[in-house]
Amino acid sequence: TFAVVIDAQNRVWVSNTNSAHVVRFPADDPTDVTKFIVSGGGRGLALDSVGNCWVSCNIDLNFPPGPVPSGISILEQFALGYPHLIKSLGPNQVTGVVNVISATLEPGDPKAVQFFHGNKEINVPWGVSIDGSDNVWVANWLGRSVVRLTGANSPNEKPGQLVHSFKSGSIQMLTDVVIDPAGNVWGANNWNVADSVVQGQPDRTLSTWGGGSGVIVIYGAATPVKTPLIGPVESAATN
């Protein structure tokens, strides 16, 4: 498992790192499980204002699986998985998907899950957040950017369309992104120079550059949200 959110109907949604499913179950009956097929390497989850569940997935469904021996630590998984990821990608290729699961449709309905690549800007996404206008914000890990996509509830736009990809020298390999009550977008720089994280004997001139350099903020770019965030997002303007 990776992320958990609870919707307005007291249903628990869980993403799964090593499978292509998001599972949902009532909080008072965890045996009543519903599975939605998304993409591989499930990471962040977020609920929009009407309860649609957005999930970022590291890889596409057809991406070749990497080695995941049982009993190894998460850092050992990264040490094995990152070289496999880069080798499988090849030059100038991308992978990863942002999915939205309908709040009202069930598995088997072809419209229950939609898949978005953000005009190929999405590349191994991790965190995902929704702002007060139901816009979608993505921590685009391998893409080293913050991506904004259109949400599912705009009458004039299709969901999942690329609006902008924010890039700068301050934005590194992000694993999460959140929106505050002023509409600022905060991101967590988790890695910087990946080889210095996964190599046993990294280049000594780069060996301390593995971890990301703190957090970044994009001021006022999003619609403010009400905090603390519990369940579906609410606009800060909501009484």
N, C-alpha and C positions, 0 to 999 in steps of 0.2 A: 504494500500500500504506500501511498504518498500523501495525498491531500484529502481533507474531509470538509464538507459543508452541509448545513442542515437547512432545508427549505421551510416555507411558511406552513406546510402541511406536516411538519415534524418528521420528514423523511430524510434519511442520511444518505449522502452521495459520497462515494469513495473512488479515487483514482488509483490505478495500479501500475507500478513501475515496470514489472516484468510480464505484463499481459496487454492485450488490446481491448480491455473492457473497463467501463465505469459501472460500478454496481450501485443499486439504490435499494433501500429497505426502510420500513417504518421503524422509528426509534424504539417503539415498544415491542417489536417483533423482528429481530434481526435474522430470523430464519426465512422470512418472506422476501426473497432476493429477486430483483429484476436486473438483468444484464443488458447493457448497451454496448455494441461493438463500435469502438472509436478507432484510434490508431495506436502505434506501439509506444512504450515508454511514457505512460501517463504521468503528468506532473500537476501543475496548478489547476484549481477549480474556482469558479466564481459564478454567482447567481445574479442574473439581471433583475430588473424591477418586476417582471411578471413571472419569474421563476425558471426561465430557461437556464440550463446549466452549461457553462462554457468550460472547456478543458483544453489545455495545451499538451501536446504529445511530442516527444522528442523526435520520433521517426515515423515515416510512412508505413502503411501496412505491408508493403512489399519489400521493405528494407531487410537485408539479410541479418538474421539474429547473431549477436555476438556471444562470446563465451561468458557464462555466468555460473561458475562452479559453486556448489552449495557450501555454506560455512565460511565464506570469505567476508572481510570487512567492506564497508562502502568505498573506502579509498582504494582497496585492492580491486573492487569492481571497476572503478574509474580508470585505474592503471591498465586494466585489460580492455575496457570498453572504448576509451578514447582513441587509441591507435586503430582499433577495428573500425570505428566510426569514420575516421579520416581516410583510411585505406578504401573503405567501401564507397565513400562519397566520390573519390576521384577529384580531378581539378575542376574548379568552378561549378560544383554541383551543390545542391541544397537538399535538405530533408526536414521533415517535421510538419505538423498540421495543427491548426486551431479548429476545434470542433464545437458545435453547439447542439445540445440535446434538448428537444422540445419539452416544455413543461406539461404538455397535454397529450402528446402522442406516445404510443408504446412501441417496444421492439417489434420488428416485422413491418411496420409502416415505413415505406421508403423515404418519407420526409422526417422521420423521427430524429435522425442525426444528419447534420450537414458538415462538410469538410471544407476548410479554407486554407489556401497557401499564401494569401496576400501578394498576388502577382509575383510569386517566387521570392518575396522578400523574407518570409518566415524561414528561419534556419535553426533547427534544434531549439524550439521555444521551451521556456520553463514556466515562470509565473504568469498569471493572467488576472486582471482586475477590470471592473466595470465602473464607469463614472456616473454622475447624476443624470446624464442624458442617454444612458445605456450604450455609450461608446465603449469599445473594447480596447484595452491596453495590454500589450504583451511584452514580457521580458524575453528578448530575442537573443538567446545565449550565444550560439555560434555566429550569429549575424552581428553581434556586438552593437545592438541598437535597442531602442524602445519603439515598438510598432503600434500605431493606432489603426484599428479596423472599424468599419461601420457595424452597429449593433443590429439586433434582430427586430427592433420595434419602431424603426423609422418608416413612415408611410411613403417616403419619396426615394428611399435607397434600398438596394439589396443588401442583406447582411454579409459580413465578412469581406467587404471590399477594402482595399488598401487606401487609407487616407494619407498617411505620412509615416516615414521611418526616421526617427530622430537619432542622429549620430554625432559624436564629438570625441575629442581626445580623452574626455573624462569618462565616457561610457565604455566599460569593459565587458566582460562576459557575465551578464546579469542572470540571476536566478529568481528574482522576484520584483514586482512592481506594484505599488499601491497608490491610491488617491486620497488626499486629505480634504478637510472641510473648506479649504481655500481654493481647491482645484489644482494644487501642486501635484506633480507626479514624482514619486520617490522610487528609486531603483537601488537594488543591492548588487554591487560589484563583487561577485564571488570568486572568479578566477581572472587572471590577467594573461600571463604567459603559460599556456597549458603544458608545454613540454617540461617546464620546471616543476610541475605538480606530479606528473605521471612517470617521468623518467627516474630510474634509480640513481643515476649519476648525471644530473643535468649540467649544462654549461654553467660554470661557476660565476660567470658575469651576469647570469640571469637567475641564479638559484634562489634568490630571495624575492623574485617577482611573480611567484606562483599565485599567491592570494590577491584578490582584487583590492583596490584602493578605496575602502569605505563605501559610502553611499553617494548617489547623485540625485539631483533634483532638477526637474524641468518646471519652471515657475508658471503657474496660471494657465497651463495648456489644456486642462480637463475641466469638466463641469463638476463643481463641488459636490461632495457626498456627506451624508449624515454619519457620524461616528459615535460610539464604536459600531463597527459593521457586524451585524448579527443577522444571518440569513440573506435574503434578497437585498440588493442595493437600494438605497433611498436617496433622492436628491436632498441636498442640504436645505433647499427651499421648502421642503415638505414640512408641514406643521405636525 
